[in-house]
Amino acid sequence: MKGPCFSTETLVKVKVVRRTYLRLRLGGAEGKWKKKGHALTPIIFLLLRQIIAMKVAITGASGHVGVALIEELRRRGHEVRALGFNDVAFFEKNNVEYVKGHVNDRTAIESLLEGCDALIHSAAVISINGGQNGLVRKVNVDGVRNVMQTALDLKIQRVVHISSIHAYDPLPQDQVLDESRNFVDNTAFAYDQSKRDGQLTVLEFVKMGLPALIVNPTSVTGAPENKLSLQGKAILDIYLGKIPAMFAGGYDWVDVRDVASSICNALTMGRVGENYLLSGKYYTMKDIVGIVSEVKGSKIRVANVPVWVVKAGLPFVKLQSWFTGKAPLYTIESIEILLHGSPMISHEKARLELQHNPRPFKETVADLVEWFKANGYIKN
């Protein structure tokens, strides 16, 4: 498929109009003009929407971030086409155009990208339990290479790759962690290494001419959900009193809607070849329990225990997982993540270039609890 035949001058004009429209819309100008009674306002903004509307392909679209991306892209007037692997029922229920296939399948990716202007690559295997017999690397590195090669061959105009804060070394914890921080080394957990190598793979394709940039979210939390995320389950279990004890530790938490908004901004903002940390704010687990208690309106009691006690329980947790066939309650990876999470992750670059503006976490938790109630996870 050939790319669109636009002159450089025309593309520059379109970019200016797109940026103008986004700034007006994000700044609330459309609503203000309507209130003032400008007769041409509906026509002007309809024309602007038609000019900036894109057809956006999304991998990982039934995942936590993917679901929020679909909502945000549709809100902005873009068309969406999703790559569906297992959860195609979600796309059918929500009237989302989709292509069935896997990120490692070149033919499926070609079908996904055909006729699209932009790509958001969100698909990944998130693991706190090792490499899962090579699956983590197959999807998070080999899959990235296949998707980026296809996007380059089909001349996709903008690619946003969703990496992770896990690509970066969290140590030292007493220094600001920004985009200049070193990547994790080869002693890191399998997931962390895979996100590092996936990010480096994207940068290889940028050198070949792929117009891609990268975002690195922290611990993404909040509604909407599809299948319950690890973070969502943690908040739910705290609310329901199913967490009897915890240890000292914490992490940086960010609302999924703010992550989705910043990713959508990256379709027309940001610089090719750059990456942007999409962080929120650091909270200890004690802080999180306190916030959930405030939202619930009653104190949730969770005992504090030394970390060695938690680690001593690992063999029993593994045994329980083996017997039940369910994921373990916690792993050595989840323990280390909370112990060594950086309390000083900066999103200043994303604020300036992608208008990343994370909301207060109490709002995130309150909205998530309401979502839990509406969807039957919490019985009134």
C-alpha positions as CSV (number, residue, x, y, z in Angstrom):
1,M,0.0,0.0,0.0
2,K,1.4,3.4,-1.0
3,G,1.3,6.3,1.4
4,P,-0.9,9.4,0.7
5,C,0.5,11.7,-2.0
6,F,0.4,15.1,-0.2
7,S,2.9,17.9,-0.8
8,T,5.1,19.0,2.0
9,E,3.3,22.3,2.1
10,T,-0.1,20.6,2.4
11,L,1.1,18.3,5.2
12,V,2.5,21.3,7.1
13,K,-0.9,23.1,6.8
14,V,-2.7,20.0,8.0
15,K,-0.4,19.7,11.0
16,V,-1.0,23.3,11.9
17,V,-4.8,22.9,11.6
18,R,-4.7,19.7,13.7
19,R,-2.6,21.4,16.4
20,T,-4.9,24.4,16.4
21,Y,-8.0,22.2,16.7
22,L,-6.6,20.1,19.5
23,R,-5.5,23.2,21.5
24,L,-9.0,24.8,21.0
25,R,-10.8,21.6,22.0
26,L,-8.6,20.7,24.9
27,G,-8.9,24.3,26.1
28,G,-12.7,24.2,25.9
29,A,-12.9,26.8,23.2
30,E,-15.7,24.9,21.3
31,G,-18.0,25.0,24.3
32,K,-17.1,28.7,25.1
33,W,-17.9,29.7,21.5
34,K,-21.2,27.9,21.5
35,K,-22.2,29.7,24.7
36,K,-21.4,33.0,23.1
37,G,-23.7,32.1,20.2
38,H,-21.2,32.3,17.3
39,A,-23.3,31.1,14.3
40,L,-20.5,29.5,12.5
41,T,-19.1,27.5,15.4
42,P,-20.8,24.1,14.6
43,I,-19.7,24.4,11.0
44,I,-16.1,25.4,11.8
45,F,-15.6,22.6,14.3
46,L,-17.2,20.0,12.1
47,L,-14.8,20.9,9.3
48,L,-11.8,20.8,11.7
49,R,-12.9,17.4,13.0
50,Q,-13.0,16.1,9.5
51,I,-9.5,17.4,8.8
52,I,-7.9,16.0,11.9
53,A,-9.9,12.7,12.1
54,M,-7.6,9.7,11.7
55,K,-8.1,6.0,11.4
56,V,-6.1,4.6,14.2
57,A,-5.0,1.0,14.6
58,I,-4.6,-0.4,18.1
59,T,-2.9,-3.6,19.3
60,G,-3.8,-4.8,22.8
61,A,-7.1,-3.0,22.5
62,S,-9.0,-5.2,24.9
63,G,-6.4,-4.6,27.7
64,H,-6.7,-2.0,30.4
65,V,-5.0,0.8,28.5
66,G,-6.5,-0.3,25.2
67,V,-10.1,0.0,26.5
68,A,-9.5,3.5,27.7
69,L,-7.8,4.4,24.4
70,I,-10.8,3.3,22.4
71,E,-13.1,5.5,24.5
72,E,-10.7,8.5,24.2
73,L,-10.1,8.1,20.5
74,R,-13.8,7.9,19.8
75,R,-14.5,10.9,22.0
76,R,-12.0,12.8,19.8
77,G,-13.8,11.7,16.6
78,H,-11.2,9.2,15.3
79,E,-12.0,5.9,13.8
80,V,-10.6,2.8,15.5
81,R,-9.5,-0.6,14.2
82,A,-8.4,-3.2,16.8
83,L,-6.2,-6.3,16.7
84,G,-8.1,-9.0,18.5
85,F,-6.5,-12.3,19.7
86,N,-8.7,-13.9,22.4
87,D,-11.2,-11.3,23.5
88,V,-13.0,-10.5,20.3
89,A,-16.4,-10.6,22.1
90,F,-15.4,-7.3,23.7
91,F,-15.1,-5.7,20.3
92,E,-18.3,-7.1,19.0
93,K,-20.2,-6.0,22.1
94,N,-18.8,-2.4,21.8
95,N,-19.1,-2.2,18.0
96,V,-15.4,-1.9,17.4
97,E,-13.9,-2.8,14.0
98,Y,-11.3,-5.5,14.5
99,V,-8.9,-7.9,12.8
100,K,-8.4,-11.3,14.5
101,G,-4.8,-12.2,14.9
102,H,-1.5,-12.0,16.9
103,V,1.3,-9.5,17.0
104,N,3.7,-12.1,15.6
105,D,1.5,-12.7,12.5
106,R,2.7,-10.5,9.7
107,T,-0.5,-11.1,7.6
108,A,-2.7,-10.0,10.5
109,I,-0.7,-6.9,11.1
110,E,-1.0,-6.0,7.5
111,S,-4.7,-6.3,7.6
112,L,-4.9,-4.3,10.8
113,L,-2.8,-1.4,9.3
114,E,-4.3,-1.3,5.8
115,G,-5.9,2.1,5.3
116,C,-4.9,3.4,8.7
117,D,-3.1,6.7,9.4
118,A,-1.6,5.9,12.8
119,L,-0.8,3.0,15.0
120,I,-0.8,2.7,18.8
121,H,1.1,-0.5,19.8
122,S,-0.2,-1.4,23.3
123,A,-0.1,-5.2,23.1
124,A,2.2,-6.8,25.7
125,V,2.4,-9.7,28.1
126,I,2.6,-8.2,31.6
127,S,4.4,-10.6,34.0
128,I,5.4,-10.6,37.7
129,N,6.2,-14.3,37.4
130,G,9.2,-14.8,35.1
131,G,9.4,-15.2,31.4
132,Q,6.5,-17.6,31.1
133,N,8.4,-20.1,28.9
134,G,9.5,-17.5,26.4
135,L,6.1,-15.9,25.9
136,V,7.1,-12.6,27.5
137,R,10.0,-12.1,25.0
138,K,8.0,-13.5,22.0
139,V,5.3,-10.8,22.4
140,N,7.2,-7.9,24.0
141,V,10.3,-8.0,21.7
142,D,9.7,-10.3,18.7
143,G,6.1,-9.0,18.4
144,V,7.3,-5.4,18.5
145,R,9.8,-6.1,15.7
146,N,7.1,-7.6,13.5
147,V,4.6,-4.7,14.1
148,M,7.2,-2.0,13.6
149,Q,8.6,-3.6,10.4
150,T,5.0,-3.8,9.0
151,A,4.3,-0.2,9.9
152,L,7.4,0.9,8.2
153,D,6.7,-1.0,5.1
154,L,3.1,0.3,4.9
155,K,4.3,3.9,5.6
156,I,2.1,4.5,8.6
157,Q,2.2,8.3,9.4
158,R,2.6,8.1,13.2
159,V,3.4,5.3,15.6
160,V,3.0,5.4,19.4
161,H,4.7,2.5,21.2
162,I,3.6,1.9,24.8
163,S,6.7,0.7,26.7
164,S,6.8,0.8,30.5
165,I,8.7,2.5,33.4
166,H,10.0,-1.0,34.0
167,A,12.4,-0.5,31.1
168,Y,14.4,1.8,33.4
169,D,16.6,1.1,36.4
170,P,14.7,2.2,39.5
171,L,17.9,2.7,41.4
172,P,19.1,5.0,43.0
173,Q,15.8,5.8,44.6
174,D,17.0,9.1,46.0
175,Q,17.5,10.7,42.6
176,V,15.0,11.9,40.1
177,L,14.1,9.3,37.5
178,D,13.5,10.9,34.1
179,E,14.1,9.9,30.4
180,S,17.9,10.2,30.9
181,R,18.0,7.3,33.4
182,N,19.9,4.1,32.4
183,F,17.9,1.1,31.2
184,V,17.8,-2.0,33.3
185,D,20.6,-4.5,32.8
186,N,20.6,-8.2,32.1
187,T,20.2,-9.1,35.7
188,A,16.7,-7.6,35.8
189,F,13.5,-9.6,35.7
190,A,12.3,-11.0,32.3
191,Y,9.5,-8.5,31.9
192,D,11.7,-5.5,32.6
193,Q,14.3,-6.7,30.1
194,S,11.6,-7.3,27.5
195,K,10.3,-3.8,27.8
196,R,13.8,-2.4,27.5
197,D,14.5,-4.5,24.4
198,G,11.1,-3.7,22.9
199,Q,11.8,0.0,23.3
200,L,15.3,-0.3,21.8
201,T,13.8,-2.2,18.8
202,V,11.4,0.7,18.1
203,L,14.4,3.1,18.1
204,E,16.1,0.9,15.6
205,F,13.2,1.4,13.2
206,V,13.1,5.1,13.9
207,K,16.6,5.2,12.4
208,M,15.2,3.5,9.3
209,G,12.5,6.2,8.9
210,L,9.6,5.0,11.1
211,P,7.8,8.1,12.6
212,A,7.5,6.6,16.0
213,L,7.7,7.9,19.6
214,I,7.5,6.0,22.9
215,V,5.6,6.4,26.1
216,N,6.5,4.8,29.5
217,P,3.5,4.7,31.9
218,T,4.0,3.8,35.6
219,S,1.4,1.7,37.5
220,V,-1.8,2.3,35.4
221,T,-4.9,2.2,37.5
222,G,-8.6,3.1,37.3
223,A,-11.8,2.7,35.3
224,P,-12.7,1.6,32.7
225,E,-11.6,-2.0,33.0
226,N,-12.3,-5.0,30.9
227,K,-10.6,-8.0,32.5
228,L,-9.6,-7.0,36.0
229,S,-6.1,-5.6,36.0
230,L,-3.5,-6.4,38.7
231,Q,-3.8,-2.9,40.1
232,G,-7.6,-2.9,39.9
233,K,-7.7,-6.2,41.8
234,A,-5.3,-4.8,44.5
235,I,-7.6,-1.8,45.0
236,L,-10.7,-4.1,45.1
237,D,-9.1,-6.5,47.6
238,I,-8.1,-3.7,49.9
239,Y,-11.7,-2.3,49.7
240,L,-13.2,-5.7,50.5
241,G,-10.8,-6.3,53.4
242,K,-9.1,-9.3,51.7
243,I,-5.5,-8.0,52.3
244,P,-4.7,-9.0,55.9
245,A,-1.1,-7.6,56.0
246,M,1.3,-5.6,54.0
247,F,5.0,-4.5,54.2
248,A,6.8,-1.2,53.7
249,G,6.9,-0.2,50.0
250,G,5.2,1.7,47.3
251,Y,5.0,2.8,43.7
252,D,4.0,5.5,41.3
253,W,0.3,5.3,40.4
254,V,-1.4,7.0,37.4
255,D,-4.9,7.1,36.1
256,V,-5.6,5.1,33.0
257,R,-7.7,7.9,31.5
258,D,-4.8,10.3,31.8
259,V,-2.5,7.8,30.2
260,A,-4.9,7.3,27.3
261,S,-5.3,11.1,26.9
262,S,-1.6,11.6,26.7
263,I,-1.1,8.7,24.2
264,C,-3.8,10.2,22.0
265,N,-2.1,13.6,22.2
266,A,1.1,11.9,21.0
267,L,-0.6,11.2,17.7
268,T,-0.1,14.9,16.8
269,M,2.2,16.1,19.6
270,G,5.7,15.1,20.7
271,R,8.8,14.4,18.7
272,V,9.7,11.3,16.7
273,G,12.4,9.2,18.3
274,E,11.7,10.6,21.8
275,N,10.2,8.9,24.8
276,Y,8.0,10.3,27.5
277,L,7.4,9.1,31.1
278,L,3.7,9.0,31.9
279,S,3.8,9.0,35.7
280,G,1.4,10.1,38.3
281,K,2.4,10.3,42.0
282,Y,4.2,7.9,44.4
283,Y,2.2,6.4,47.2
284,T,3.2,3.9,49.8
285,M,0.9,0.9,50.3
286,K,-0.1,2.5,53.6
287,D,-1.1,5.6,51.7
288,I,-3.2,3.5,49.3
289,V,-5.0,1.8,52.1
290,G,-5.7,5.3,53.6
291,I,-7.1,6.6,50.3
292,V,-9.3,3.6,49.8
293,S,-10.6,3.9,53.4
294,E,-11.5,7.6,52.7
295,V,-13.4,6.6,49.6
296,K,-15.2,3.7,51.5
297,G,-16.0,6.0,54.4
298,S,-14.7,3.6,57.0
299,K,-11.2,2.6,58.2
300,I,-9.7,-0.5,56.7
301,R,-7.3,-2.3,59.0
302,V,-4.3,-3.9,57.5
303,A,-1.4,-5.2,59.6
304,N,2.2,-4.1,58.8
305,V,4.7,-7.0,58.7
306,P,8.5,-7.2,58.0
307,V,9.4,-8.0,54.4
308,W,11.2,-11.1,55.5
309,V,7.9,-12.5,56.8
310,V,6.4,-11.9,53.3
311,K,9.3,-13.5,51.6
312,A,9.2,-16.5,53.9
313,G,5.6,-17.1,52.7
314,L,6.6,-17.4,49.1
315,P,6.9,-21.3,49.0
316,F,3.4,-21.6,50.5
317,V,2.0,-19.0,48.0
318,K,3.5,-21.0,45.1
319,L,2.1,-24.2,46.5
320,Q,-1.3,-22.7,46.8
321,S,-1.1,-21.5,43.2
322,W,-0.1,-24.9,42.0
323,F,-3.0,-26.6,43.8
324,T,-5.7,-24.1,42.7
325,G,-4.3,-23.4,39.2
326,K,-4.7,-19.6,39.9
327,A,-2.0,-16.9,39.7
328,P,0.0,-16.6,42.9
329,L,-1.1,-14.0,45.4
330,Y,2.3,-12.4,45.2
331,T,5.8,-13.2,43.8
332,I,9.4,-12.2,44.5
333,E,9.0,-9.8,41.5
334,S,6.0,-8.0,43.0
335,I,7.8,-7.7,46.3
336,E,10.9,-6.2,44.7
337,I,8.8,-3.8,42.6
338,L,7.2,-2.3,45.7
339,L,10.5,-2.3,47.7
340,H,12.5,-0.5,45.0
341,G,9.9,1.6,43.2
342,S,11.2,5.1,42.5
343,P,9.4,7.8,44.5
344,M,10.8,10.5,42.2
345,I,9.6,9.8,38.7
346,S,9.3,13.0,36.7
347,H,6.7,13.5,33.9
348,E,7.8,17.1,33.2
349,K,8.8,16.3,29.6
350,A,5.4,14.7,29.0
351,R,3.7,17.6,30.6
352,L,5.4,20.1,28.3
353,E,5.2,18.2,25.1
354,L,2.1,15.9,25.4
355,Q,0.0,17.9,27.9
356,H,0.2,15.0,30.4
357,N,-1.7,16.2,33.4
358,P,-2.5,13.4,35.9
359,R,-5.5,13.9,38.2
360,P,-5.4,13.3,42.1
361,F,-5.3,9.6,42.9
362,K,-8.2,9.8,45.3
363,E,-10.4,10.7,42.3
364,T,-9.0,7.7,40.4
365,V,-9.9,5.4,43.3
366,A,-13.4,6.9,43.9
367,D,-14.3,6.5,40.2
368,L,-12.9,2.9,40.2
369,V,-15.0,2.0,43.2
370,E,-18.1,3.3,41.5
371,W,-17.2,1.2,38.5
372,F,-16.8,-1.8,40.7
373,K,-20.2,-1.2,42.1
374,A,-21.8,-0.7,38.7
375,N,-20.3,-3.9,37.4
376,G,-21.1,-6.2,40.3
377,Y,-17.6,-6.5,41.9
378,I,-18.9,-4.7,45.0
379,K,-22.3,-5.4,46.4
380,N,-24.1,-2.5,48.0
